[in-house]
Amino acid sequence: MGRIAGVTATETRERLLRAAAESFALRGYDGTRVADIAAAAGVSNGALYAHFGSKAELLVVALRAHGPQLLAKLFAAEPDRPITELLAVVGRGLPRRRPDAHGSLIVEALVAARRDEDVARPMRDYVGERADWLAGLVRAAQDAGELDGALSPDALSHFCLLLAMGSALVTSDLHTVDDEEWAALLTRVVAALAPADSVDSTAQRGAP
């Protein structure tokens, strides 16, 4: 049950997730019916429910599969690159973010979570997992001497989440900032997060 003829259950699930991500991004959570997703994936409503218990569950699982994952992809591609550099690369691109399906999906999930407790419950898990992953990167950067060990990993990961998710709302078609000015601000922010001894030594090298 729940399979398309000649297609495995895993492939059917992936088709449903792609269809859900596209439908939610295009029509919004409230404007998307389960029947719309099933039809786009080429299955019946019953087949959809064989894989997912509710529309809310489908939204969050689709977000996990197709939501923004730039930092995770950069980290996977360059695991030895300093974490502060990876954060800076992602941060520099935030003001240039344009509306896209991935960004629309996270916006729809966040908005729906404000109105619907069925969405809020799995979204708390999703956001919590992202925050924990970021906090883990912060701790690794602290252990490597890249970030001040006195900083709270949870607070810094929350700060990063606010920037990333906020950029999905304030996209470049709504407001822009000069790339060089934004990069200069990020440089100052990253410098402020460095260990105190490295800041002191940098200041001493720059002193006359």
N, C-alpha and C positions, 0 to 999 in steps of 0.2 A: 504494500500500500504506500502511496506517496511518491511512486517513481514514474518517470516518463518512460515509455516503451523504448528499450534499448539503451537506456541511460542509467547509470548507477545512482544510488541514493545520495552519495556525496556530490555528484555532478548536479543532481536535481536541487539539492540544498544550495549549492553555489549559484545556480540560476535564479533561485528565489531571492537570495541575498542581493544579487545584482539588480534584479527587478525592483526589489524593495528600496534599495538605495536611490535608484533613479526616480522612482515614483514619489518617495518622500521629499527628495530634493526639488522635484518639479511642482508637486501639488501641495506639499506640506503634510504634516501628520494628520491633522483633522480632515483635510481634503482628500486623503487617500483611503480607499476601501480595501479590505482584504481581497475582495473580488478583482480589483484593479491589478494588484500584485500577482495574484494567481494567473490571471489572463495574460499578463505580460510575460510570465515565465512559462506559459503553455501548460499549466496544470489546473486541476480542479481546486475548489476551496478545501475540500476534504484532504487532498494531497498536501496542501500547504499546512493544514493543521496537524498532519502526521509528522511534520518537522518542527513546527513552532506552535507554542501554546496560545499565543495572543499577538495582536498587532503591536502592542507595547514591547513584547519580547523581541519581535522581528525587527523593530526599529533599532534597539540597542545592539542586537547581534549584527545587523547591517552596518552600524556605526563602527563596531569593532573590526569588521572585515574591510570596510571601504572608507572609513573616516581618515582625517589627516594623520599622517605618520611620518612626516619629513624627518624629524629628529631621530626617530627610531631607525629609519632607513640609512641616514648618514652615519649613525653609530655602528650599525651592522656592517656598513661598507668600509669604515675606517675606525675600527675599535681601539687603535693605538693613538689616535689623534687626541690632543688635549680636549677635555670636555668643555672647557671654557671657550675654545675655538668653535666647537660644534654649536654651542648655544649662540655664539655671536653670529655664525653663518645663518642660522634660522632666524635670529632676531633681526638681522639686516633685511631679510625678505618680507617681514611682516607688514610694513607700510605699503608694499607693492602688491599685496594680496588682492586678487580680483575675485568676484563672485564665481564659484564653480560648484560642481556637484558635491565634492567632499566638504567644502566649507558650508554649503547649504544644509548638508545632512547634520552636522554638529549643531548648527543654529536651530534647526527644527527639533532636534532631540532636547536641547536646553530649554527651548520655549515650551515644548510639550511637558517637560518635567515640572515646570512651574504650575501647570494647570491640572495635571493628571498624576495621581499618586502611583498608578500602575506603571507609568513611565519613570517617575522619580525614583522608585526603589531600585531598578536595575541601573539607572544613571548614576546613583550614588556609588554603586559598585564600580562602574566604569571610570568615573572621575577619580575615585579613591585609588584604583589600580594605576591610573596614569600618574597621580600625585606620588604614590609610593615608588613607582619606577623612576620618576624624576629625582625624588629624594635620595634614591640609591645612587644615581649619577653624581649628585652633589657630595654624598659621603665619599665616593670614590675620588672625586676631585680634591676633597679635603685631605684624604689620605696621601694623595700624590703631591700635596703642597700647592695646588693651584688655587684653592679657595680658603678663606679664613676659617679655621676650625671652630671658631666661636659662633659662626653663623648657624642658625637653625635650618637644617635640611628641609624640614616640613614647611617652614615659612618661605624659603627660597623657591621650593617647588611650587607652592601656591602662587607666588608672584609670577613664575613662568607660565603657569596655567592661565592666569588672568590675562597676561599679554597675548598668549596664543589664541585663546578662545575669544578674547575681545577683538582680535584682528579679523575674525570671521564675521563680526558684526559691523565694524567700522572698516569697510573695504576701500580700496583706492578710488572707486567711483564715487564715494561719498566724501572722502577727505584725503588729501595727499600731504606729504612732508618732503622736503628736500633730502635726497639720499645721503649727501655728505653730512648734512646737519644731524640726521638720524644716526649715522654711523659714528659721528663724533660723540653723541650722547651715549650710545652703547659702550664706546670705549671708556668713557668716564665711569659708567655704571660698573663695568667689569673690573676696572682698576680699583674701585671702592670695595669690591668683594674679595680682593687679593689678601693674602696673609699680611699682618701688620709689619713683619720684618722685611718682606719684599717691597712694601710701599716705602718704608723708611730708607732702604738701600737705594731705591730708585730716586728718592728725593735727594739723598746725599750725592749721588752721581751727577744730578742736575744742578747741585749747588755750586756757586762760583768759588 
